[in-house]
Every structure is written in C-alpha cells, then in structure tokens.
Amino acid sequence: MSFWEYLGNRHVQLLADSLQHASAVFQCMVVAAVLGVAIGVLTYRSEWLGDLATTAGATILTVPSLALIGLLIPLVGLGVAPTVVALVLYGLLPIVRNAIVGLRGVDPDLIDAARGIGMSRTRQLLKVELPLAWPPILTGIRVSTQMLMGIAAIAAFASGPGLGNSIFRGVASLGSANALNQVLAGTLGIVVLALLFDGAYVVVGRLTTPRGIRA
C-alpha cells in the first residue's frame, strides 16, 4: 500500500489523533504560559531569584522526555495525566526566561512616568510593563510550542493522546506492510501542526502588539 493510499484509508483516525495532539499541546501551553509569566513577574526584580527560576527550568529540560514520563507513571498513572505534567514542565523555560528578559528590558523612564501619574504597582505592571514585555514573552511561547509538538509524541509511551501513537505503532511493527507509513504519517502530521501553530502565533502577535512596539 502506498503512503497516499494509507492516508486515504486511515484519514479519520489520523485526523482524530491530530486533533488530540493539537488539543493537548494547546491546553498545556496555556497552563505553562500562565505559570511561566507568573514566575517571571515574581522573580524578575531579583537577580538571584531570576537566575534560580531560569536554572530550575533548564534543569527540567535536561531530563530526557521518555525518562520523565516514565518517572511520572507511578505517581499519576497512565494516559493524559503524565502527558500534561511533562508538557507543562518542559514548556516553562523559554517562557520564564523571556518573561524575565522582557520585563527587565522595559525602559525605567516609562515606569517612572507611570509612577508619576499615580499608577499603583499593579497598574504599572498590567498597563506598562507586561504590554511592553509581550513580544519577547510571545516569542518564548512560540519556542515552547514547537518543542512540545515533538515531545508530545513521546506521550504515547504512557498511553497518552496524539500522533505519537501512530509513530509508536509503526516503530513497534517495523518490517510489516504499513509500518513506515504509520511513522511517516505521524511525523508529517506533527510537522504540519507545528507550522499551523506558528502561523497562528504570527497572527496573534500582529493583533496584540501595538504598532509602536512592533516598529
């Protein structure tokens, strides 16, 4: 069976796996983005706290994904839970690092001006600092998403959702008629999803970044 014939016969299952894969990555990225920005806000004013947060995220990222998911299985079981925990942890570093860099890069004169017109600390953060730091934060989110697209495939090891199931089935049955087709279909599906997500982030960036900041 050719690759195109395989796609025609299995398109329903592949589409379902693609939707599960995209949904898992998107939901985990939302959680990672909220946590990552919150950590950045809490640590960017302190040099050592910022370094600690970045180092902790980098340390997590050095743990092989298969090993981390394997360690999580005895704690949270099989399926969605280890996938969510692993993806959120892996997604933190680029967001935390870019949030800290972006917030530290805000012009102090603008902060002084906001303080001078009577803005509270919270309003300065929400109205001045975070909007100005948004472009690097969004870049961190984009980088995390591209990473998680590939890492999410490993979730099939723990019976997680997504296109990794097609890849794992193909690898497990190498030598059979459709093994290569399964691996290729899962891999290309992840690449297409990564490109679609990245294109969506470009649109989000244009819609949410003020023209003066883009310039």
C-alpha positions in Angstrom: 0.0 0.0 0.0 1.4 3.4 -1.0 1.6 6.3 1.5 -1.3 8.2 -0.2 -3.5 5.1 -0.1 -2.7 4.6 3.6 -3.7 8.3 4.2 -7.0 7.7 2.3 -7.8 4.6 4.3 -6.8 5.9 7.8 -7.6 9.6 7.4 -10.4 9.5 10.1 -8.1 8.0 12.7 -5.2 10.3 11.7 -7.5 13.4 11.9 -8.7 12.3 15.4 -5.1 11.8 16.6 -4.1 15.2 15.1 -6.9 16.9 17.0 -6.0 15.2 20.2 -2.3 16.1 19.7 -3.1 19.8 19.0 -5.6 20.0 21.9 -3.0 18.5 24.3 -0.3 20.9 23.3 -2.6 23.9 23.3 -4.0 23.3 26.7 -0.6 22.5 28.2 0.8 25.7 26.6 -2.0 27.8 28.2 -1.1 26.4 31.7 2.7 26.8 31.0 2.2 30.3 29.8 0.2 31.4 32.9 2.7 29.7 35.2 5.8 31.0 33.3 4.6 34.6 33.2 3.7 34.4 36.9 7.1 33.1 37.8 8.7 35.8 35.6 6.7 38.5 37.3 7.6 37.2 40.8 11.3 36.9 40.1 12.5 39.5 37.5 13.2 42.2 40.1 15.7 40.0 41.9 18.9 38.9 40.1 19.3 35.7 42.1 15.6 34.7 42.0 15.5 35.2 38.3 18.7 33.1 37.9 17.2 30.4 40.1 14.0 30.3 38.1 15.9 30.0 34.8 18.2 27.4 36.2 15.4 25.3 37.5 13.6 25.4 34.2 16.8 24.5 32.4 17.4 21.6 34.7 14.0 20.2 34.0 14.6 20.5 30.3 17.8 18.3 30.6 15.8 15.3 31.8 15.0 13.1 28.8 11.3 13.2 28.0 10.9 9.4 27.9 12.6 9.2 31.4 10.4 11.9 32.8 7.2 10.4 31.6 8.4 7.0 32.9 9.0 8.5 36.3 5.6 10.2 36.3 3.6 7.0 35.6 3.9 5.5 39.2 2.8 8.9 40.5 -0.1 9.9 38.3 -0.8 6.8 36.3 -1.1 6.3 32.5 -2.9 8.4 29.9 -3.5 12.1 29.9 -2.1 13.0 33.4 1.7 12.2 32.8 1.4 13.9 29.4 0.0 17.1 30.9 2.5 17.3 33.7 5.5 16.6 31.4 4.5 19.1 28.7 3.8 21.9 31.2 7.2 21.3 32.9 9.1 21.3 29.6 7.2 24.3 28.3 8.2 26.6 31.2 11.9 27.5 30.5 11.5 29.6 27.3 8.5 31.4 28.7 10.1 32.1 32.1 13.4 33.3 30.6 11.7 35.5 28.0 9.3 37.0 30.6 12.2 37.9 32.8 14.3 39.4 30.0 11.3 41.3 28.6 10.3 42.8 32.0 13.8 43.7 32.8 14.1 45.4 29.4 11.3 47.9 30.0 12.6 51.5 29.9 12.9 52.7 33.5 11.8 56.2 32.4 8.4 54.8 31.3 8.0 53.2 34.7 8.9 56.4 36.5 6.4 58.3 34.3 3.7 55.8 35.2 4.5 56.1 38.9 4.5 59.9 38.5 0.9 60.0 37.2 -0.2 58.0 40.3 -0.3 54.4 39.0 -0.2 51.7 41.6 2.4 49.0 41.4 -0.2 46.6 40.0 -1.4 49.0 37.4 2.2 49.7 36.3 2.7 46.0 35.8 -0.5 45.4 33.9 -0.7 48.7 31.9 3.0 49.4 31.1 5.5 46.6 31.9 3.6 43.5 30.6 2.4 45.1 27.4 6.0 46.2 26.6 7.3 42.8 27.5 4.7 41.0 25.5 6.7 40.5 22.3 9.6 38.5 23.9 7.0 36.6 26.0 5.1 35.6 22.9 8.4 34.5 21.3 9.0 32.3 24.3 5.5 30.8 23.9 6.2 30.1 20.2 9.5 28.3 21.0 7.8 26.3 23.8 5.0 25.2 21.4 7.5 24.0 18.8 9.3 22.0 21.4 6.2 20.5 22.9 4.8 19.4 19.5 7.7 16.9 19.2 7.8 16.0 22.9 4.1 15.3 22.9 4.7 12.3 20.6 6.6 10.6 23.4 3.4 10.6 25.5 2.2 7.6 23.5 4.7 5.6 25.7 2.3 6.3 28.6 -0.9 5.7 26.6 -1.2 9.5 26.1 -3.2 11.1 23.2 -1.9 12.2 19.9 0.0 11.3 16.8 2.7 9.6 18.8 0.5 6.5 18.9 0.8 6.2 15.1 4.6 6.6 15.3 5.0 4.1 18.2 2.8 1.5 16.4 4.9 1.9 13.3 8.2 1.6 15.2 6.9 -1.4 17.1 5.9 -3.2 13.8 8.9 -2.3 11.6 9.1 -4.7 8.7 5.3 -5.1 8.4 3.4 -3.7 5.4 2.4 -0.3 6.8 5.0 0.3 9.5 6.8 3.0 7.5 3.5 4.6 6.5 2.4 4.9 10.1 5.7 6.5 11.2 5.7 8.9 8.3 2.0 9.9 8.7 2.5 10.7 12.4 5.7 12.6 11.8 4.3 14.7 9.0 1.2 15.3 11.0 3.3 16.8 13.8 5.2 19.0 11.4 2.0 20.3 9.8 0.6 21.1 13.2 3.7 22.9 14.3 3.6 25.1 11.2 -0.1 25.9 11.7 0.5 26.8 15.4 3.5 29.0 14.4 1.4 30.8 11.8 -1.3 31.4 14.3 1.2 32.9 16.7 2.3 35.3 14.0 -1.2 36.5 13.6 -1.7 36.8 17.3 1.5 38.8 17.6 0.3 41.3 14.9 -3.1 41.7 16.6 -1.9 42.0 20.1 1.4 44.0 19.8 0.9 47.8 19.5 2.3 49.3 16.2 4.8 51.5 18.1 6.3 48.4 19.8 6.5 46.4 16.6 8.3 49.3 15.0 
